[in-house]
Amino acid sequence: MLKEVKYLIFLIIILIFFFFIGKYYISDVNKKKSYRSKNNIDQKIKIFSEDLPILENDTFDIIEYVEKNNKKKKKFFFWELINKDD
């Protein structure tokens, strides 16, 4: 009997918790605060993006190509390697 009462109290506390969270999330106060914070972030991004310096491109001719000597490489065939008894 005491165990069932304890579970009932836990269930009521959890339901009250979710009720208050849902009530706050749907409230107009929360919607206004979230809209204002999103608006402030957009304004801050615009302000900071105007002050960003433009960097010059310094990657011109950074890759050096090396010519390889075309030496003959020994070709290995998989089946020949397996069949070899060396």
DSSP file (Angstrom, degrees, kcal/mol; ACC not computed):
  #  RESIDUE AA STRUCTURE BP1 BP2  ACC     N-H-->O    O-->H-N    N-H-->O    O-->H-N    TCO  KAPPA ALPHA  PHI   PSI    X-CA   Y-CA   Z-CA
    1    1 A M     >        0   0    0      0, 0.0     4,-1.7     0, 0.0     5,-0.1   0.000 360.0 360.0 360.0 -43.9    0.0    0.0    0.0
    2    2 A L  H  >  +     0   0    0      1,-0.2     4,-2.0     2,-0.2     5,-0.1   0.851 360.0  55.9 -67.6 -34.2    2.8    2.4    0.9
    3    3 A K  H  > S+     0   0    0      1,-0.2     4,-2.1     2,-0.2    -1,-0.2   0.895 106.5  49.4 -65.3 -41.0    4.6    1.5   -2.3
    4    4 A E  H  > S+     0   0    0      2,-0.2     4,-2.1     1,-0.2    -1,-0.2   0.870 110.1  51.0 -67.4 -36.8    1.7    2.4   -4.5
    5    5 A V  H  X S+     0   0    0     -4,-1.7     4,-2.2     2,-0.2    -1,-0.2   0.893 109.0  51.7 -66.2 -39.9    1.3    5.8   -2.7
    6    6 A K  H  X S+     0   0    0     -4,-2.0     4,-2.2     2,-0.2    -2,-0.2   0.922 111.2  46.8 -63.2 -44.8    5.0    6.5   -3.3
    7    7 A Y  H  X S+     0   0    0     -4,-2.1     4,-2.3     1,-0.2    -1,-0.2   0.864 110.8  53.3 -65.0 -36.4    4.6    5.7   -7.0
    8    8 A L  H  X S+     0   0    0     -4,-2.1     4,-2.3     2,-0.2    -2,-0.2   0.894 109.1  48.3 -65.2 -40.5    1.5    7.9   -7.2
    9    9 A I  H  X S+     0   0    0     -4,-2.2     4,-2.4     2,-0.2    -2,-0.2   0.915 111.6  49.8 -65.9 -43.4    3.3   10.8   -5.6
   10   10 A F  H  X S+     0   0    0     -4,-2.2     4,-2.3     1,-0.2    -2,-0.2   0.911 111.4  49.4 -60.2 -42.6    6.3   10.4   -8.1
   11   11 A L  H  X S+     0   0    0     -4,-2.3     4,-2.4     2,-0.2    -2,-0.2   0.899 110.9  49.2 -64.5 -42.0    3.9   10.2  -11.0
   12   12 A I  H  X S+     0   0    0     -4,-2.3     4,-2.4     2,-0.2    -1,-0.2   0.907 111.1  50.0 -64.7 -41.8    2.1   13.4   -9.9
   13   13 A I  H  X S+     0   0    0     -4,-2.4     4,-2.3     2,-0.2    -2,-0.2   0.918 111.8  48.0 -63.3 -43.6    5.4   15.3   -9.4
   14   14 A I  H  X S+     0   0    0     -4,-2.3     4,-2.3     2,-0.2    -2,-0.2   0.912 112.4  48.8 -64.3 -42.7    6.5   14.2  -12.9
   15   15 A L  H  X S+     0   0    0     -4,-2.4     4,-2.2     2,-0.2    -2,-0.2   0.894 111.6  49.2 -65.2 -40.0    3.2   15.3  -14.5
   16   16 A I  H  X S+     0   0    0     -4,-2.4     4,-2.5     2,-0.2     5,-0.2   0.904 109.6  53.2 -64.0 -41.0    3.3   18.7  -12.7
   17   17 A F  H  X S+     0   0    0     -4,-2.3     4,-2.0     1,-0.2    -2,-0.2   0.946 111.9  43.4 -58.9 -50.6    6.9   19.2  -13.9
   18   18 A F  H  X S+     0   0    0     -4,-2.3     4,-2.5     1,-0.2    -1,-0.2   0.843 111.4  56.3 -66.0 -33.3    5.9   18.5  -17.5
   19   19 A F  H  X S+     0   0    0     -4,-2.2     4,-2.5     2,-0.2    -2,-0.2   0.940 109.6  44.3 -62.4 -47.7    2.8   20.7  -17.2
   20   20 A F  H  X S+     0   0    0     -4,-2.5     4,-2.2     2,-0.2     5,-0.2   0.866 113.0  51.7 -68.2 -35.6    4.8   23.7  -16.0
   21   21 A I  H  X S+     0   0    0     -4,-2.0     4,-2.4    -5,-0.2    -1,-0.2   0.944 113.0  45.0 -64.3 -46.4    7.4   23.2  -18.7
   22   22 A G  H  X S+     0   0    0     -4,-2.5     4,-1.9     1,-0.2    -2,-0.2   0.891 111.8  52.6 -64.2 -39.7    4.8   23.0  -21.4
   23   23 A K  H  X S+     0   0    0     -4,-2.5     4,-0.9    -5,-0.2    -1,-0.2   0.912 113.0  43.7 -63.0 -43.3    2.9   26.0  -20.0
   24   24 A Y  H  < S+     0   0    0     -4,-2.2     3,-0.4     1,-0.2     6,-0.4   0.900 111.9  53.5 -68.9 -40.0    6.1   28.2  -20.0
   25   25 A Y  H  < S+     0   0    0     -4,-2.4    -2,-0.2     1,-0.2    -1,-0.2   0.855 113.6  41.8 -64.8 -35.3    7.2   27.0  -23.4
   26   26 A I  H  < S+     0   0    0     -4,-1.9    -1,-0.2    -5,-0.2    -2,-0.2   0.620  93.4 111.7 -85.4 -14.2    3.8   27.9  -25.0
   27   27 A S  S  X S-     0   0    0     -4,-0.9     4,-1.6    -3,-0.4     5,-0.1  -0.140  74.7-124.0 -65.4 156.9    3.5   31.3  -23.1
   28   28 A D  H  > S+     0   0    0      1,-0.2     4,-2.5     2,-0.2     5,-0.2   0.815 108.7  61.8 -68.4 -32.0    3.8   34.6  -24.8
   29   29 A V  H  > S+     0   0    0      1,-0.2     4,-2.3     2,-0.2    -1,-0.2   0.930 105.8  45.8 -61.2 -45.2    6.6   35.7  -22.6
   30   30 A N  H  > S+     0   0    0     -6,-0.4     4,-2.5     1,-0.2    -1,-0.2   0.894 111.6  51.8 -65.8 -39.8    8.8   32.9  -23.8
   31   31 A K  H  X S+     0   0    0     -4,-1.6     4,-2.2     2,-0.2    -2,-0.2   0.905 111.0  47.9 -64.1 -40.8    7.9   33.6  -27.5
   32   32 A K  H  X S+     0   0    0     -4,-2.5     4,-2.6     2,-0.2    -2,-0.2   0.921 112.7  48.6 -64.6 -44.1    8.8   37.3  -27.1
   33   33 A K  H  X S+     0   0    0     -4,-2.3     4,-2.4     1,-0.2    -2,-0.2   0.907 112.5  47.6 -64.0 -41.6   12.1   36.5  -25.4
   34   34 A S  H  X S+     0   0    0     -4,-2.5     4,-2.1     2,-0.2    -1,-0.2   0.897 112.6  49.2 -68.6 -38.5   13.0   33.9  -28.1
   35   35 A Y  H  X S+     0   0    0     -4,-2.2     4,-2.4    -5,-0.2    -2,-0.2   0.928 112.3  48.3 -64.6 -44.2   12.1   36.4  -30.9
   36   36 A R  H  X S+     0   0    0     -4,-2.6     4,-2.6     1,-0.2    -2,-0.2   0.903 111.2  49.8 -63.9 -40.9   14.1   39.2  -29.3
   37   37 A S  H  X S+     0   0    0     -4,-2.4     4,-2.1     2,-0.2    -1,-0.2   0.902 112.0  48.0 -66.9 -38.3   17.2   36.9  -28.8
   38   38 A K  H  X S+     0   0    0     -4,-2.1     4,-2.0     2,-0.2    -2,-0.2   0.904 112.7  49.2 -65.8 -39.8   17.0   35.8  -32.4
   39   39 A N  H  X S+     0   0    0     -4,-2.4     4,-2.1     1,-0.2    -2,-0.2   0.902 110.6  50.3 -65.4 -41.4   16.7   39.4  -33.6
   40   40 A N  H  X S+     0   0    0     -4,-2.6     4,-2.5     1,-0.2    -1,-0.2   0.889 108.8  52.1 -64.3 -39.5   19.6   40.4  -31.5
   41   41 A I  H  X S+     0   0    0     -4,-2.1     4,-2.3     2,-0.2    -1,-0.2   0.912 108.8  50.4 -64.2 -41.8   21.8   37.7  -32.9
   42   42 A D  H  X S+     0   0    0     -4,-2.0     4,-2.0     1,-0.2    -1,-0.2   0.904 111.5  48.4 -62.1 -41.1   21.0   38.7  -36.4
   43   43 A Q  H  X S+     0   0    0     -4,-2.1     4,-2.2     2,-0.2    -2,-0.2   0.910 111.0  50.0 -66.4 -41.5   21.9   42.3  -35.6
   44   44 A K  H  X S+     0   0    0     -4,-2.5     4,-2.6     1,-0.2     5,-0.2   0.890 108.9  52.4 -64.2 -38.7   25.2   41.3  -34.0
   45   45 A I  H  X S+     0   0    0     -4,-2.3     4,-2.2     1,-0.2    -1,-0.2   0.913 109.8  49.0 -63.7 -41.8   26.1   39.1  -37.0
   46   46 A K  H  X S+     0   0    0     -4,-2.0     4,-1.2     2,-0.2    -2,-0.2   0.910 112.6  47.9 -63.7 -41.9   25.5   42.1  -39.3
   47   47 A I  H  X S+     0   0    0     -4,-2.2     4,-0.8     1,-0.2     3,-0.3   0.932 115.3  43.6 -65.7 -46.1   27.6   44.4  -37.2
   48   48 A F  H  < S+     0   0    0     -4,-2.6     4,-0.4     1,-0.2     3,-0.3   0.832 109.2  57.3 -71.1 -31.4   30.5   42.0  -36.9
   49   49 A S  H >< S+     0   0    0     -4,-2.2     3,-0.5    -5,-0.2    -1,-0.2   0.794 101.9  56.3 -71.4 -25.7   30.4   41.0  -40.6
   50   50 A E  H 3< S+     0   0    0     -4,-1.2    -1,-0.2    -3,-0.3    -2,-0.2   0.809 107.6  49.0 -71.1 -29.0   30.9   44.7  -41.6
   51   51 A D  T 3< S+     0   0    0     -4,-0.8    -1,-0.2    -3,-0.3    -2,-0.2   0.441  82.7 115.8 -91.5  -0.7   34.1   44.9  -39.5
   52   52 A L    <   -     0   0    0     -3,-0.5     2,-0.2    -4,-0.4    -3,-0.0  -0.506  64.7-128.4 -72.7 132.8   35.7   41.7  -40.9
   53   53 A P        -     0   0    0      0, 0.0     2,-0.6     0, 0.0    -1,-0.1  -0.526  15.4-126.5 -78.5 148.8   38.9   42.3  -42.9
   54   54 A I        -     0   0    0     -2,-0.2     2,-0.2     0, 0.0     0, 0.0  -0.855  25.6-145.0 -95.8 122.0   39.2   40.8  -46.3
   55   55 A L        -     0   0    0     -2,-0.6     2,-0.1     1,-0.1     3,-0.0  -0.594  14.1-116.4 -89.5 147.6   42.3   38.8  -46.6
   56   56 A E        -     0   0    0     -2,-0.2     2,-0.7     1,-0.1    -1,-0.1  -0.464  31.6-105.0 -78.6 153.8   44.4   38.5  -49.8
   57   57 A N        +     0   0    0     -2,-0.1     3,-0.2     1,-0.1    -1,-0.1  -0.707  42.5 169.1 -80.2 114.5   44.8   35.3  -51.6
   58   58 A D        +     0   0    0     -2,-0.7    -1,-0.1     1,-0.1    -2,-0.0   0.064  53.7  90.2-113.3  23.6   48.3   34.0  -50.9
   59   59 A T    >   +     0   0    0      2,-0.0     3,-1.1     3,-0.0     2,-0.3   0.188  50.1 132.8-104.9  16.7   47.9   30.5  -52.3
   60   60 A F  T 3  S-     0   0    0      1,-0.3     0, 0.0    -3,-0.2     0, 0.0  -0.538  83.1  -5.1 -72.0 130.2   48.9   31.3  -55.9
   61   61 A D  T 3  S+     0   0    0     -2,-0.3    -1,-0.3     1,-0.1    -2,-0.0   0.861  87.3 137.9  55.1  42.2   51.5   28.7  -57.2
   62   62 A I    <   +     0   0    0     -3,-1.1     2,-0.5     2,-0.0    -2,-0.1   0.708  51.4  75.6 -87.0 -20.5   51.7   26.9  -53.9
   63   63 A I        -     0   0    0     -4,-0.2     2,-0.5     2,-0.0    -2,-0.0  -0.812  66.8-161.2 -95.3 126.5   51.7   23.5  -55.5
   64   64 A E        -     0   0    0     -2,-0.5     2,-0.4     2,-0.0    -2,-0.0  -0.927   9.2-145.6-108.2 126.5   54.9   22.4  -57.2
   65   65 A Y        -     0   0    0     -2,-0.5     2,-0.5     2,-0.0    -2,-0.0  -0.753   9.8-155.5 -92.9 135.6   54.6   19.6  -59.6
   66   66 A V        -     0   0    0     -2,-0.4     2,-0.4     0, 0.0    -2,-0.0  -0.922  15.0-128.8-112.1 132.1   57.5   17.2  -59.8
   67   67 A E        -     0   0    0     -2,-0.5     2,-0.3     1,-0.0    -2,-0.0  -0.643  24.7-142.6 -79.6 133.8   58.2   15.2  -62.9
   68   68 A K        -     0   0    0     -2,-0.4     2,-0.4     1,-0.0    -1,-0.0  -0.703  13.0-119.6 -96.2 146.6   58.6   11.5  -62.2
   69   69 A N        -     0   0    0     -2,-0.3     2,-2.0     1,-0.1    -1,-0.0  -0.712  25.4-129.1 -80.3 133.2   61.0    9.2  -64.0
   70   70 A N        +     0   0    0     -2,-0.4     2,-0.2     2,-0.0    -1,-0.1  -0.522  40.9 169.6 -86.6  74.5   59.1    6.5  -65.7
   71   71 A K        -     0   0    0     -2,-2.0     2,-0.4     1,-0.1    -3,-0.0  -0.585  41.6-104.4 -82.5 147.9   61.0    3.5  -64.4
   72   72 A K        -     0   0    0     -2,-0.2     2,-0.4     1,-0.0    -1,-0.1  -0.582  35.9-153.6 -75.2 128.2   59.6    0.2  -65.1
   73   73 A K        -     0   0    0     -2,-0.4     2,-0.4     1,-0.0    -1,-0.0  -0.788  23.2-107.8-101.3 146.1   58.0   -1.3  -62.0
   74   74 A K        -     0   0    0     -2,-0.4     2,-0.4     1,-0.0    -1,-0.0  -0.594  34.4-137.9 -72.8 124.8   57.7   -5.0  -61.5
   75   75 A K        -     0   0    0     -2,-0.4     2,-0.5     2,-0.0    -1,-0.0  -0.713  14.5-155.4 -88.0 132.0   54.1   -5.9  -61.9
   76   76 A F        -     0   0    0     -2,-0.4     2,-0.5     4,-0.0     3,-0.1  -0.892   1.6-156.9-107.8 135.9   52.8   -8.4  -59.4
   77   77 A F     >  -     0   0    0     -2,-0.5     4,-2.0     1,-0.1     5,-0.2  -0.941  16.1-137.1-111.8 134.4   49.9  -10.6  -60.1
   78   78 A F  H  > S+     0   0    0     -2,-0.5     4,-1.7     1,-0.2     5,-0.2   0.902 100.9  47.3 -58.9 -47.0   47.9  -11.9  -57.2
   79   79 A W  H  > S+     0   0    0      1,-0.2     4,-2.3     2,-0.2    -1,-0.2   0.850 109.6  53.8 -68.8 -32.9   47.5  -15.5  -58.4
   80   80 A E  H  > S+     0   0    0      1,-0.2     4,-1.3     2,-0.2    -1,-0.2   0.880 107.0  52.2 -67.5 -36.2   51.2  -15.8  -59.4
   81   81 A L  H  < S+     0   0    0     -4,-2.0    -2,-0.2     2,-0.2    -1,-0.2   0.864 111.5  46.6 -66.5 -35.6   52.2  -14.8  -55.9
   82   82 A I  H  < S+     0   0    0     -4,-1.7    -2,-0.2    -5,-0.2    -1,-0.2   0.918 113.7  47.3 -72.4 -42.2   49.9  -17.4  -54.3
   83   83 A N  H  < S+     0   0    0     -4,-2.3    -2,-0.2    -5,-0.2    -1,-0.2   0.689  88.8 102.1 -74.8 -18.3   51.1  -20.2  -56.7
   84   84 A K     <  -     0   0    0     -4,-1.3    -3,-0.0    -5,-0.2    -4,-0.0  -0.461  55.8-162.4 -68.9 135.2   54.8  -19.3  -56.2
   85   85 A D              0   0    0     -2,-0.2    -1,-0.1     1,-0.2    -3,-0.1  -0.067 360.0 360.0-108.8  32.5   56.5  -21.8  -53.8
   86   86 A D              0   0    0      0, 0.0    -1,-0.2     0, 0.0    -2,-0.0   0.487 360.0 360.0 -78.3 360.0   59.6  -19.7  -52.9
